[in-house]
Amino acid sequence: MEKLRFAFAICKNNLISEDTFGKAPKYHIYDYCFVQKQFFFFAEVSNPSIGKLTKGKKLNAIIGFFKQHSIDVLVAKTYEKLLNAENKFVIPILINTSTPQDACLVLKRHIKWLYDEKNLNKKEYMLFKIEKGIVKYKLEDNERYTVN
């Protein structure tokens, strides 16, 4: 694997959203290149689930976004596992920084953990919570996780 692709939940002022990934109005996509050992901004994309009426349709729109853009990792401040599905496609990360640029600096220090998680080929990924250190959690259905 030469890169990992990250999607950051972004609010209107271009900071990492305080809300869940699915409720953020847009996403910033970054690629981490293992050869160059750095992050590169790739694109800004509107949330495809905005305006969908049911949780199932919202979830399908988000999963379609993950697949369409080859997302490996999602980054937010709040995460809610719905219908036992989304963490089968991406590694969820909770991070306590305000900007994607600051988050990239923190994520770079823990990139080996994320690389290992992606390459274990599990049926579902665990949640990483990064504050002063990094902790992995097994996700429970319909639970809400946040950073302090």
LINRA-V245358 format. One record per pair of residues at least 12 apart in sequence whose C-alpha atoms are under 10 Angstrom apart, sorted by the first residue. I is the first residue (numbers start at 0). GAP is how many residues later the second one is. If there is no record, write none. Layout:
BEGIN
i = (I/I)
gap = (GAP/GAP)
END
This chain:
BEGIN
i = (0/0/0/0/0/0/1/1/1/1/1/1/2/2/2/2/2/2/2/2/2/2/2/3/3/3/3/3/3/3/3/3/3/3/3/3/3/4/4/4/4/4/4/4/4/4/4/4/4/4/4/4/4/4/5/5/5/5/5/5/5/5/5/5/5/5/5/5/5/5/5/5/5/5/5/5/6/6/6/6/6/6/6/6/6/6/6/6/6/6/6/6/6/6/6/6/6/6/6/6/7/7/7/7/7/7/7/7/7/7/7/7/7/7/7/7/7/8/8/8/8/8/8/8/8/8/8/8/8/8/8/8/8/9/9/9/9/9/9/9/9/9/9/9/9/9/9/9/10/10/10/10/10/11/11/11/12/13/13/13/13/13/13/14/14/14/14/14/14/15/15/15/15/15/15/15/15/15/15/15/15/16/16/16/16/16/16/17/17/17/17/17/17/17/17/18/18/18/18/18/18/19/19/19/19/19/19/19/19/19/19/20/20/20/20/20/20/20/20/20/20/21/21/21/21/21/21/21/21/21/21/21/21/21/22/22/22/22/23/23/23/23/23/24/24/24/24/24/24/25/25/25/25/25/25/26/26/26/26/26/26/26/26/27/27/27/27/27/27/27/27/28/28/28/28/28/28/28/28/28/28/28/29/29/29/29/29/29/29/29/30/30/30/30/30/31/31/31/31/33/33/36/36/37/37/37/38/38/38/38/38/39/39/40/40/42/44/44/45/46/46/46/47/47/47/47/47/47/48/48/48/48/48/49/54/54/55/55/58/58/58/58/59/59/61/62/62/62/62/62/62/65/65/65/66/66/69/69/70/70/70/71/71/71/71/71/71/71/71/72/72/72/72/72/72/72/72/72/73/73/73/73/73/73/73/73/74/74/74/74/74/74/74/74/74/74/75/75/75/75/75/75/75/75/75/75/75/75/76/76/76/76/76/76/76/76/76/76/76/76/77/77/77/77/77/77/77/77/77/77/78/78/78/78/78/78/78/78/78/78/79/79/79/79/79/79/79/79/79/80/80/80/80/80/80/80/80/81/81/81/81/81/82/82/82/83/83/83/83/83/84/84/85/85/86/86/86/86/86/86/87/87/87/87/87/87/88/88/88/88/89/89/89/89/89/90/90/90/90/90/90/90/90/91/91/91/91/91/91/91/92/92/92/92/92/92/92/92/92/92/92/92/93/93/93/93/93/93/93/93/93/93/93/94/94/94/94/94/94/94/94/94/94/95/95/95/95/95/95/95/96/96/96/102/105/105/105/105/106/106/109/109/109/112/112/112/113/123/123/124/124/124/125/125/126/126/128/128/128/129/130/130)
gap = (32/33/34/114/117/118/29/30/31/32/33/34/28/29/30/31/32/33/34/35/36/69/112/26/27/28/29/30/35/66/67/68/69/107/110/111/114/24/25/26/27/28/34/35/36/37/61/64/65/66/67/68/69/85/21/22/23/24/25/26/33/35/36/60/63/64/65/66/67/68/69/84/85/86/87/98/14/19/20/21/22/23/24/35/36/37/38/58/59/62/63/64/65/66/67/68/69/83/85/93/13/16/18/19/20/21/22/36/65/66/67/68/69/85/91/92/95/12/13/14/15/16/17/18/19/20/38/65/66/67/68/69/91/13/14/15/16/17/18/34/35/36/37/65/66/88/89/90/12/13/14/15/16/12/13/14/86/12/13/14/84/85/86/13/82/83/84/85/86/12/59/60/61/79/80/81/82/83/84/85/87/58/59/60/61/81/82/58/59/60/61/78/80/128/129/57/58/59/60/61/127/55/56/57/58/59/60/61/124/125/126/26/41/53/54/55/56/57/58/59/71/25/26/27/28/33/36/37/39/40/54/56/57/58/24/26/27/35/22/23/25/26/52/20/21/22/23/24/25/18/19/20/21/22/24/16/17/18/19/20/21/47/48/13/14/15/16/17/18/47/72/12/13/14/15/16/40/42/44/45/46/71/12/13/14/41/43/70/71/74/12/40/41/42/73/72/75/76/79/77/81/71/74/66/67/70/62/65/66/68/69/61/64/59/60/26/20/24/19/14/15/18/12/13/14/15/16/17/12/13/14/15/16/12/27/28/26/27/23/24/26/27/25/26/24/22/23/24/25/26/27/20/23/24/22/23/19/20/18/19/20/15/17/18/19/20/42/43/46/14/16/17/18/19/20/41/45/52/13/15/16/17/18/19/20/53/16/17/18/19/20/25/28/32/53/54/16/17/18/19/20/21/22/24/27/53/70/71/16/17/18/19/20/21/52/53/68/69/70/71/14/15/16/17/18/66/67/68/69/70/13/14/15/48/60/64/65/66/67/68/12/59/60/61/62/63/64/65/66/46/58/59/60/61/62/63/64/58/59/60/61/62/57/58/59/40/55/56/57/58/39/56/38/39/36/37/38/39/40/52/33/34/35/36/37/38/29/34/35/36/28/34/35/36/37/23/26/27/33/34/35/36/37/22/33/34/35/36/37/47/14/21/33/34/35/36/37/41/42/43/53/54/33/34/35/36/37/40/41/51/52/53/54/12/33/34/35/36/37/39/51/52/53/33/34/35/36/50/51/52/33/34/50/27/24/25/26/27/23/27/20/23/24/15/21/23/14/14/15/12/13/14/12/13/12/18/16/17/18/17/16/17)
END
